[in-house]
Amino acid sequence: MPRPHRSPPGTIPPDCPDRCPAVIYCGPIHPLRPRWRGLGHPVICAAGQSLQLVCRWVIVIGALAAIGGGALMALFGSNDTLNSGVQNVSTPTSALVSPAGSIQGASGAQTVFGSVRLRITATPTGAGHNLFLGIGPASAVDRYLSGVSYDAATNVSVTPFHLTLARHGGTATPPPPGSQSFWVAKASGNHPTLTWTVTSGSYRVVVMNTDASAPVAFAGGLDLTIPHSFAIGIGLLIGGIVLILIAIALIVLGVRTRARPQSQPVPDPAAGALARSGCTGRLDRTRGLGRGPRRPLRPEAR
């Protein structure tokens, strides 16, 4: 029996995992098992692992897109409208004021989606009062309410409805709001409804009694219509599902490809002759057979 063979420095042992480049192994050649391996298997494995990682990230992105699309469809509905429902609001002061930009979704939506429409409805809860709804330039509204006590809404959430109020003190009594000419949109009465297309600039939304008296109490609703919201939600939902399906298909295809048995290479008769003669060399695919370290010849076992 020949002694166990130790591969010379610079060569790859025959039982190591497949490596690149190919190696001619110098030693006894098994008649049914070539002593050299194929090319590039680790590169294929690394590429498969990278593809799996990319597919997992694609699944995450697709899931987030699908969830966001579904939420957008649920919030805005087929009429592209975000509705607060009827809410009871009151202030002990003479007015309730809100910057148009503090309303959730109104700030910047007009630039992105086009004509964004704001609709406000109100019904007074106190007897003997009619309500005034108005939208005016911020500078004009600030001059009109100078020295007047009022509550300013610094943040307005439509769904769920929420107001964050800040009190501005004062003792002055303003003239009736309907007598002012700076309003760009206004409505008044026992059940006023105000509709305004959001435009660029700084504007204030004002709710007061028609006689400018305090307190102000009403049951109101706020609707914000953003065009194409429902269609965008459908697109995100479908796109997310498609991304998930594509990523899953690629992962399954990669698993089946790796599970397929690898064809064994056919031993090269010339390589076997070199190995039986006791030579050690490295196969260079660009420069031919190079000379490697040599070992003393040993007689083959009979």
N, C-alpha and C positions, 0 to 999 in steps of 0.2 A: 504494500500500500504506500502511495506517495505521501510525504509529509504535508500537513496543511499548508496551503500556499498563502503567503503574505504579500499583498500588493506592494510593489515598489513605490517610493515617493513620486507623487505626480500622477498616479493612476487612481481609478475608482474601483473599489472592491466589487465583485460580480453580484453580490446579494444586496447591495445598497439600493435605495429607491431610484427610479428612473431619473437620470440627470442629463444635462446637455453641456458639452457636445458628446458625440458618440465615442466610445473607448474600445480599443482592441485589447482584450484581456489575454495576457500571456500565462498559460497554464494548461492543465489537462482540460480538454474539451469534452463535455458530456455529449453523447451522440444525439440526444433529443432536446438539448437545451443550449441555445447559444449563450455565450458569455458576454454579450454586449447588448445594450439596450437601445430603445428608440430615442428620438430627439424631441426636446422642447416640452415634455409633459409638465414640468413645474410652471412654465409660462402659461400653459392652458389652464392649470389649476388657479393661478393667480388672477387670470382674466375672468374665470368663472366667479371667484370670490368678489372681485370688484363689481361684476355685473349684479350679483346678489345684493351687495350693499346699495348700489344705485337703485335697484328695484324696490328695496325696502323704503328708501327715502321717497321714491315716487308714490308708493302706497300711502305714506304719511301725508304727503302733499295732496294726493287725491282725496283722502278722507277729510282733511280740513276743508278743501274746496267744496266737497259734497255737503258737509255739515253747514258751512257758511251759506251755500245756496239754499238749502232747506230752511234755514233760519230766516233768510231774506224773504223767501216766498211766504213763510208763516206770518211775518211781521207786516208786510205791505199788502199781501193779498193780490188778487187779480186786478184790482183797480189802482195799484201802485200808491196806496195811501196808508200812512201811519196814523192811527187813530188813538187818541187818549181816552175816549169815553167821556161821560159826563162826570165832572169833578166839582165839588163845592169849595169855593175860594172866598176869602174875606180879608179885609184889612180895616183897622180902626182909623186909618188916615184918609186923605182926600183922593188918593189915586193909587193904582197899581201899575207899575211901569216895568217893562222888560226890553232890553236891547234885542233887536231881531236876531243878532248873531249868537245870542245865548240860548236860542231854541235849538234843541238837539236835532241835528241833521240839516238845519238851514244854513249853517256857516260853511261856505265853500261848495255846497251841493249845486248851487246855481251855475257855477263855473264849469263843473264836471258834467252835469246831466242836462243842462239847459234850463228851461223855465220850471222852477220849483214854485209850487203854489201853497200859500198858507191860508187856512180857513179857520175863523174863530166864531163861535156861537156863545151867547150868554143870555141867561134869564135871571132877573133880579130876585133875590130871596127875601128882601125887605119890602114891606108894603109902602106904596106911595112914591116909589122911585123908578125912574127910567134910567137905562144905562146908555153910556156913550163908549163906543169903541173907535179908536183912531190910531193911525200910523203916521209918524212925521219924522222929519230930519232930526237927528240927535241934538244938534245945536239949538234948533228952534224949540224943541220940547224942554230942554234944560232951562232956557230963558223963561218959558211959560211957567215952569214949576219952581222957579227960583224963590226961596224962602217959604215954600209950601212943604208941609209934612206929607211924605208918601213912602211907600215900600217899593224897593227895586228888586226884581228877580234877577239874580246873578247867574242862575243856572235853571233851565227848564227842561226836564226830561219828559218826553211824550209817552213812551211805553217802557216801564211803568211810569205813570204820571208822578212828578215830584217837582216842587218849587223850593229854591233856596232864596230867602228874602233877606234884604239888608235895609234897615230903617234910615231914612233921611229926615232929620228933624226940621221943624219950621212952624211958624204961627200965622203966616199969611194965608188969605183966602183968594184963590185964583178966579178969574172971570169964567163964565160957562165955557166949556171946551168947544161947543158947537159954534161959538162966535169967532173962533180963530181960523185964519186962512192958510196956515202952513201945512195942513194935513194932506198927505198924498192919497190916503184912503180913509173913509170913516163910515160909521153906521150908528144909528141911535134908535131907541124905542124900548118897548117892553120885551122884545125878543130879537135883538139885533144880530145880524150875521154879517161878518166882514170877510171878504176874499181879496187877497193881495198876491200878486206875482213878485216873488223875492227878486230884488235888484241889488246891484253892487252899491256899496256905500254904507253909512252908519245911520240906522233908523231905530226908533223907539216905538214899541207897542204900548198903548195907554188904555186903561179901563177906568172910567170915572162915572159918577152920577151926572146926569145931564145938567144939574144945577151946581155941580162942583162941591157938593156937601160931603161930609163924612158921617158914618163909615160907608164902605163899599162892600157889598156882599152879593154873590151871584153863583149860579150853577152854570158852568161853562164847559165847552169842549174845544179841543185843538186838533186840527187835521193838517198833516203835512204830506203833500203829494209830490213824489219824486218820479219823473218819467222813467219808464223802462226798468223799474226796480224788479218787477216780477219776472220779466224776460231775462234779466241778468242772473236772478236766482236760479231759473231753469238751466241756463247755460253753465253756471258753476256746478250744479248738481249733476248734470249729464257729463260734463267734462271730468269731474272727480271720479265718477263711476267708471268711465272709459279708461282713465289712467290706472285705476286699481286693477281692472281686468287685464290690461296690457302687461302690467308688472307681474301679476300672478302667472300669466301665460309664459312669460320669459323665465320665471323661476322654475316652473314645471318642466319647460323644455330643457333648461340647463341640467336639472336633476336627471332626466331621462338620458341625456347625452352622456353624463358621467357614469351612469349605471350601465351603459352599453359596454360589453367586453372589448378590450383592446386587442387588435390583431397582433400576433407575435411576429417579430421581424425574421426574415429568412437569413440564416447564417451565410456569410460570404466565404466561399471555399478558399479564396486567397488569404482571408483573415485567419481561417482555421489552420492553414498551412504555416503561416507565420507564427501562430500561437504554439503549434506542436513543435516547431523548431526552437522554441524557447526565447523568441524575441519579444520585446515589449516596445510598443510604439503607440502613438496617439494619432488618431485620424483627424487630419486637418482638411476640412472641406474646401479650402481655398488654395492650399499649397501642397496637397498630397500627403504622403506618409512621412512623418518626421521620425528621427531616431530618438529613442528614449533610453533610459538606463538599462543595462543588460545584466542578466543573471547567469550564473554557470548552468550549463545544460545538465539535466538529470535524465536518466533513462526512464522511459515510460513503463508503467506496470503492465505486465503481460496477463 
